[in-house]
Amino acid sequence: MCLIKIDPLMDFDSSELLRSPGEVLLTDYLQPYSIPLARFARRTGISLTTLRQITLGRRRINAEYALRLSLVTDPTPTYWLVLQARYDLAMLNVARRHST
């Protein structure tokens, strides 16, 4: 029994510049509305240090962070996790190409 239907064709436009989920959060959600990171941290319950690390690309978005982000932004937790997975896969492919 399949409880979750996952679209096998789920894909992103490969012509778009790859951005980390933290960069997406910062440039698409915080900066356009002039939301200070400290205020956003209080609203999400994610520490300011952790949010800063996410926006700098030094920390990954996990399920807990994805859920907290979705409570104060429009996208769902799945959106944030897919962004993270897509970014991780792209970075692995880049590393793989450079190591051969």
C-alpha positions as CSV (number, residue, x, y, z in Angstrom):
1,M,0.0,0.0,0.0
2,C,1.5,3.4,-1.1
3,L,0.6,6.1,1.4
4,I,2.5,8.9,-0.2
5,K,2.4,9.4,-3.9
6,I,5.7,10.8,-5.2
7,D,5.8,12.1,-8.7
8,P,8.7,10.4,-10.4
9,L,8.9,13.4,-12.8
10,M,9.4,15.9,-10.1
11,D,12.1,18.1,-11.5
12,F,13.4,21.6,-11.6
13,D,14.4,23.8,-14.5
14,S,18.1,23.0,-14.9
15,S,18.7,26.3,-16.6
16,E,18.1,28.1,-13.3
17,L,21.1,29.0,-11.3
18,L,21.5,26.5,-8.5
19,R,21.2,28.2,-5.1
20,S,21.4,26.8,-1.6
21,P,18.2,26.6,0.4
22,G,19.7,29.2,2.7
23,E,20.2,31.6,-0.2
24,V,16.6,31.0,-1.3
25,L,15.4,31.7,2.2
26,L,17.4,34.9,2.4
27,T,16.9,36.4,-1.1
28,D,13.3,35.2,-1.7
29,Y,11.7,35.4,1.7
30,L,13.7,37.6,4.1
31,Q,15.3,40.4,2.1
32,P,12.2,41.3,-0.1
33,Y,10.2,42.0,3.1
34,S,13.1,43.4,5.1
35,I,12.7,40.8,7.8
36,P,15.7,40.8,10.2
37,L,17.2,37.4,10.8
38,A,16.8,37.8,14.6
39,R,13.1,38.4,14.3
40,F,12.7,35.5,11.9
41,A,14.6,33.3,14.3
42,R,12.2,34.2,17.1
43,R,9.2,33.4,14.8
44,T,10.5,30.0,13.7
45,G,12.0,28.9,17.0
46,I,15.3,28.2,15.1
47,S,18.3,29.8,16.8
48,L,19.8,32.9,15.3
49,T,23.2,31.1,15.0
50,T,21.6,28.2,13.2
51,L,19.6,30.4,10.8
52,R,22.8,32.4,10.0
53,Q,24.6,29.2,9.2
54,I,21.7,28.0,7.0
55,T,21.7,31.3,5.1
56,L,25.5,31.1,4.6
57,G,25.2,27.5,3.3
58,R,27.1,26.1,6.3
59,R,24.2,24.1,7.7
60,R,21.7,21.9,5.9
61,I,17.9,22.2,6.3
62,N,16.7,19.1,8.0
63,A,13.1,17.9,8.6
64,E,12.7,19.9,11.8
65,Y,14.0,23.2,10.2
66,A,11.8,22.5,7.1
67,L,8.7,22.2,9.3
68,R,9.6,25.4,11.3
69,L,10.3,27.3,8.1
70,S,7.0,26.2,6.6
71,L,5.0,27.5,9.6
72,V,6.1,31.1,8.7
73,T,6.6,31.0,5.0
74,D,4.3,29.8,2.2
75,P,6.2,26.8,1.0
76,T,5.6,23.4,2.6
77,P,8.2,21.4,4.5
78,T,8.6,19.1,1.5
79,Y,9.6,22.2,-0.6
80,W,12.4,23.0,1.8
81,L,13.6,19.4,1.9
82,V,13.5,19.0,-1.8
83,L,15.5,22.2,-2.2
84,Q,18.1,20.8,0.2
85,A,18.2,17.4,-1.5
86,R,18.5,19.0,-5.0
87,Y,21.4,21.2,-3.8
88,D,23.1,18.3,-2.0
89,L,22.9,16.1,-5.2
90,A,24.3,18.9,-7.3
91,M,27.2,19.5,-5.0
92,L,28.0,15.8,-5.0
93,N,28.0,15.8,-8.8
94,V,30.3,18.8,-8.9
95,A,32.7,17.1,-6.4
96,R,32.6,13.9,-8.3
97,R,33.4,15.6,-11.6
98,H,36.4,17.4,-10.0
99,S,37.7,14.2,-8.4
100,T,38.0,12.3,-11.7
